[in-house]
Amino acid sequence: MKFLLAALLLAQISVAAETEPAVQIRQCLDGDAAACNRAGERHVLGLGLSKDPAQAFDYLSRACELGFLPGCSNLGLLYLTGVNDAGAKRDPERGARLIARSCEGILDVDNCPLAAELYERGGRGVKVRPDLARRYYALSCARGRVESCLGIKLFPAKEKP
């Protein structure tokens, strides 16, 4: 799961790598949710800023509070993996909900299959929820992830009596 966290964050931060970290922090403090997300990502990975889970948690929380769904997803990954040392306890159910929220709100190619797998397999503190697994596989399939279309077949819709 930690590899997944790093891979998702690296994929997102590469686009924003040209902006100086200090500028991103200033933009975040001015209410730029995307900048808060980038600052949080940098603190998770130690790219241009110290590797600081507490700061990462704070910036990603702010991004999510400001309505930036990729920030919610990244925050969800921190809750899932327990990477945060900020006093926030590992909370896999909350992490799964944040990732699912990101899937619901944006045309995202990564969060829907991740949410589907979390609810399909359960474990690590996430309860198995076939109804949610099917929902997120269906959203992912509709957004072009062919492998997710196979996941829908694992969870056929319940027939109404």
Order of alpha helices (4+ residues) and beta strands (2+ residues): alpha-alpha-alpha-alpha-alpha-alpha-alpha-alpha-alpha
